[in-house]
Amino acid sequence: MIPFSPPRIDDKICNEVVATLKSGWITTGPRTKLFEKKITEYCGNKNTLCLNSATAGLEIMLRWFGVREGDEVIIPAYTYSATANVVIHVGAKPVFVDINANDFNISVAEIEKAITSKTKVIMPVDFGGLPCDYSEINELAIKYKNKFVASDNANQKQLGRILILSDSAHSFGANYKGKKAGALTDVSVFSFHAVKNLTTAEGGAVTLNLPSPFDNEAIYKQLCVSTLHGQDKDALAKTQKGNWRYDIVEAGYKCNMTDLTAAIGLVELERYDNDTLIKRKHIVDTYINLLKTDTRLELPVMETKDKTSCYHLFPLRIKNVNETQRDEIIKHVFDADVSVNVHFLPLPGMSFYKNLGYKVEDYKVTCNNSSREISLPVFYDITDEQIKTVVNAVIESVNKVIK
Ligand SMILES: *Cc1c(COP(=O)(O)O)cnc(C)c1O
């Protein structure tokens, strides 16, 4: 069976994890701090906070911006549940909008239609690793400055406009107009979950890039406290000689990254550009070359004039099929011992959101793209031979279903 997206766990990763275990410091400490510093250098943003997931990062930033009941957060209907769930966690309303037909990313025109005086945050998702239209999205925040009503939250007052909080779970290493994901909006959040391009098993990073007069370093320090019980000193600081006394300054959360997982991330980051991304591009280019002559297939956008994907997914679409036919194709592909996936089922149609009253039919492009999508395996250790097996399995399965 060809797997879908196993992590790359080699001796280098194992050795670094063992070295961390033997170092005597396994929770948040020197490796996490070094990983944060290296992510900031890599992305070109201002400060970076590593956490135990992207979900925690998105939620903590909504809370930092004082998002609460009565507020609206604009998100694409085409995303993973985490993007909307965090909005529910803080008591606000997710406002789903439709996506572009060509690239699966949130539609700028649909965002504009959805902006109201209650809109506090726009959370675009860089689907599959391709950045959204950030010049236009950032411009909307300025254009609708006068519509923005700040609450008594100091950060809302200071920003004085909608916050652009990018769900960059897929886009670590992607480029847009000469800048890297992480430095394209006010704040971005990466996921280092096991299936993502760069993994720490579980993990995430909040890349702060707020405009002046925000002090991103001070916000970073404050967020370290908010994500570790509201304790004014972390465990490492408390071990310093005579430094045992601490205070609790708020009822904080608990979602810090551990050095054990940061160790994996450090190895992954070190070889990301000159190894991981080169291999992922090779996989994607090979799929494109082998599939491009089949006119029944619609190939994903990996590059435009302004954007370069980081090749997180290969979201293939089959032309002129309904969902039942697509599901049949997937069944045949699995029968050929190839694992594929669907990214994503439309979120407004999932039970929880449906029961809140969202109507999946309102998101036509989302439904259409989702019903025809099959994500092909992309992972470091896949061989050219396996790529050919995947391609043959897909083409033969399509032959069986489309007569
Ligand atoms: C994976 C993913 C997340 C959540 O990431 P975690 O690190 O698992 O919290 C959020 N948004 C999208 C689009 C994702 O694919």
The ligand as an SDF file (V2000), in Angstrom:
LIG
                    3D

 15 15  0  0  0  0  0  0  0  0999 V2000
   -3.9190   21.0260    9.9040 C   0  0  0  0  0  0  0  0  0  0  0  0
   -4.7550   22.2490    9.8120 C   0  0  0  0  0  0  0  0  0  0  0  0
   -5.0420   23.0440   10.9210 C   0  0  0  0  0  0  0  0  0  0  0  0
   -4.7640   22.6040   12.3320 C   0  0  0  0  0  0  0  0  0  0  0  0
   -3.4730   22.3760   12.6280 O   0  0  0  0  0  0  0  0  0  0  0  0
   -3.1000   21.7220   14.0600 P   0  0  0  0  0  0  0  0  0  0  0  0
   -1.6460   21.9730   14.1870 O   0  0  0  0  0  0  0  0  0  0  0  0
   -3.4550   20.2840   13.9580 O   0  0  0  0  0  0  0  0  0  0  0  0
   -3.8940   22.4220   15.0830 O   0  0  0  0  0  0  0  0  0  0  0  0
   -5.6870   24.2570   10.7460 C   0  0  0  0  0  0  0  0  0  0  0  0
   -6.0810   24.6520    9.5190 N   0  0  0  0  0  0  0  0  0  0  0  0
   -5.8640   23.8940    8.4290 C   0  0  0  0  0  0  0  0  0  0  0  0
   -6.3140   24.4110    7.0930 C   0  0  0  0  0  0  0  0  0  0  0  0
   -5.2150   22.6610    8.5430 C   0  0  0  0  0  0  0  0  0  0  0  0
   -5.0550   21.8880    7.4660 O   0  0  0  0  0  0  0  0  0  0  0  0
  1  2  1  0
  2  3  1  0
  2 14  2  0
  3  4  1  0
  3 10  2  0
  4  5  1  0
  5  6  1  0
  6  7  2  0
  6  8  1  0
  6  9  1  0
 10 11  1  0
 11 12  2  0
 12 13  1  0
 12 14  1  0
 14 15  1  0
M  END
$$$$
